[in-house]
């Protein structure tokens, strides 16, 4: 079970990393301290996420690890909603998350290991 958690942590860190790249592009000027700080934090998140992905892939099929990593979309979307006040249709958003989770479950059950 902890190896699934490693994949989830990897997905969270990857989502934050990707949001950090977008945030630096929109809110800082190339060459400023703020820019380098955001890029540094984003790189650190990416690096740590790879450790968790590696630990997960040692014990889970890479297909399962990769499917869980795709849930990083939820993290980057939530960050966008919170920081940029991106408008979403809550019902459709939650419905999409439900389908993503169902997809992960179906693929997890279809892979024999």
Buried (B, 14 or more C-beta within 10 A) or exposed (E): EEBBEBBBBBBBBBBBBBBBBBBBEEEBEEEEEEBEEBBEBBEEBBEBBEEBBEBBBEEBBEEBBBBBBEBBBBBBBBBBBEEEEEEEEEEEBEEBBEEBEEEBEEBBEEEEE
